[in-house]
Amino acid sequence: RLDGFEIAPYDGTSYGRNVVAIKDATQDINNGDTLIITTHYDSVLNSVGANDNASGTAALLELANAIKGEKTDTKIVFVFLSDTYNDYRGARYFLSNMQNLNINPDKVIGVINVEKVGINTKSGFKLITSDLKHTVVSEILSSYAKRITKD
């Protein structure tokens, strides 16, 4: 355990290693759901690794630290992925081994990927859904982002 999180490192491939930290839901308010928050910590040669993706890794570490003592009704899984630039091997390995970490795929209510936190966009915030469609969550997050950023 590390600061209230169960740490479960495991090999994804011979190229890298994923690190998974699990914050279990508070026992008396546990609703059985799981939220997964991911980032990748690898980069490629001759790229701006601080943006892609040391910034996302730092943000996810800080988020985990900020909520470690909070009561939550949902299990939160923080996933630091390796091998993103090698056919997403770290992500593929994580997905195929979720049940080995006591993560029930049927109970996952969402996945948030933290990427390029330091990158400058016109609005200061960019939200992309996996199917490129607007959802209730994307609308809420976009509305919040507009309130806290300056165009």
Salt bridges, closest charged atoms under 4 A:
ASP3 OD2 - LYS68 NZ 3.96
GLU6 OE1 - ARG1 NH1 2.86
ASP11 OD1 - ARG17 NH2 2.87
ASP42 OD1 - HIS40 ND1 2.82
ASP52 OD1 - HIS40 NE2 3.04
ASP87 OD1 - ARG92 NH2 3.49
GLU115 OE1 - HIS40 NE2 3.02
GLU139 OE2 - HIS134 ND1 2.98
